[in-house]
Amino acid sequence: MIYQKFVEIGRVVYITKGKDKGKLAVIVNVIDGNKALLDGPSSGVRRCVCNFKDMHLTKFRINIRVGQRTKNVQKAYDEAEINKKWAETELAKRIARKNLV
């Protein structure tokens, strides 16, 4: 099996646990082998540290540098139209169906 999604700066993630459950965020910095610094200004996720067990890596990635400021992350996020692309994925559709039931 060849891995396609890697933990890297700019990778968009779906948060599965915690106060921001169900929101998209971007990896701004990798702290260690277990945690990353996330920022999600377009989805309402404040900059925070999150465990890799509490997130799902998506296929989307934006071009940002390590420790990029929130306004620059938001600009790159909006230019890449991540919310629109996310809504078209099977995972997003499955989650939406599950929430309707």
C-alpha positions as CSV (number, residue, x, y, z in Angstrom):
1,M,0.0,0.0,0.0
2,I,1.4,3.4,-1.0
3,Y,0.5,6.3,1.2
4,Q,-0.9,9.3,-0.6
5,K,-1.6,11.7,2.4
6,F,1.3,12.9,4.6
7,V,1.4,15.1,7.7
8,E,2.9,18.2,6.3
9,I,2.7,22.0,6.6
10,G,-0.4,23.2,4.7
11,R,-2.3,19.9,4.8
12,V,-6.0,20.4,5.4
13,V,-7.4,18.1,8.2
14,Y,-10.9,17.2,9.4
15,I,-11.1,17.4,13.2
16,T,-12.9,14.3,14.7
17,K,-12.7,15.0,18.4
18,G,-12.8,17.9,20.8
19,K,-14.5,21.3,20.9
20,D,-13.9,21.8,17.1
21,K,-15.3,18.4,16.1
22,G,-16.6,18.4,12.5
23,K,-14.5,21.4,11.3
24,L,-11.7,21.8,8.8
25,A,-8.3,23.2,9.8
26,V,-4.8,23.5,8.3
27,I,-1.6,22.2,9.8
28,V,0.6,25.2,10.4
29,N,3.4,23.5,12.3
30,V,4.3,20.0,13.4
31,I,5.2,19.9,17.1
32,D,6.4,16.3,17.4
33,G,5.4,12.8,16.3
34,N,2.0,13.1,18.0
35,K,0.8,16.7,17.8
36,A,0.5,19.6,15.3
37,L,-0.4,23.3,15.5
38,L,-3.7,23.9,13.6
39,D,-5.4,27.0,12.3
40,G,-8.8,27.2,10.7
41,P,-9.8,30.9,10.3
42,S,-12.4,30.1,7.6
43,S,-14.1,27.4,9.7
44,G,-13.9,29.0,13.1
45,V,-11.1,26.9,14.5
46,R,-8.8,29.1,16.6
47,R,-5.0,28.3,16.5
48,C,-4.5,25.3,18.8
49,V,-2.5,22.2,19.4
50,C,-4.2,19.0,18.3
51,N,-3.3,15.3,18.5
52,F,-3.0,13.4,15.3
53,K,-5.4,10.8,16.7
54,D,-8.1,13.5,16.8
55,M,-7.9,14.5,13.1
56,H,-8.3,12.9,9.7
57,L,-6.0,14.0,6.9
58,T,-7.7,15.1,3.7
59,K,-6.3,15.1,0.2
60,F,-6.1,18.9,0.1
61,R,-3.0,21.0,0.7
62,I,-2.4,24.7,0.5
63,N,0.9,26.5,0.0
64,I,1.9,28.1,3.3
65,R,5.1,28.4,5.2
66,V,5.9,27.1,8.7
67,G,4.1,29.2,11.4
68,Q,2.2,31.3,8.8
69,R,0.0,34.0,10.3
70,T,-3.7,33.5,10.5
71,K,-4.6,36.1,7.9
72,N,-2.2,34.5,5.4
73,V,-3.6,31.0,6.1
74,Q,-7.1,32.3,5.5
75,K,-6.1,34.0,2.2
76,A,-4.5,30.8,0.9
77,Y,-7.4,28.7,2.1
78,D,-10.0,30.9,0.4
79,E,-8.0,31.1,-2.8
80,A,-7.8,27.3,-3.0
81,E,-11.6,27.1,-2.5
82,I,-11.1,24.3,0.1
83,N,-14.7,24.5,1.4
84,K,-16.1,24.0,-2.1
85,K,-13.8,21.1,-2.9
86,W,-14.5,19.5,0.5
87,A,-18.2,19.6,0.0
88,E,-17.7,17.5,-3.2
89,T,-15.8,14.7,-1.5
90,E,-17.4,11.3,-0.5
91,L,-16.4,11.7,3.1
92,A,-18.1,15.1,3.4
93,K,-21.3,13.7,1.8
94,R,-21.3,10.7,4.1
95,I,-20.9,12.9,7.2
96,A,-23.7,15.1,6.0
97,R,-26.0,12.1,5.5
98,K,-25.1,10.8,8.9
99,N,-26.0,14.1,10.5
100,L,-29.4,14.2,8.9
101,V,-30.5,10.9,10.4
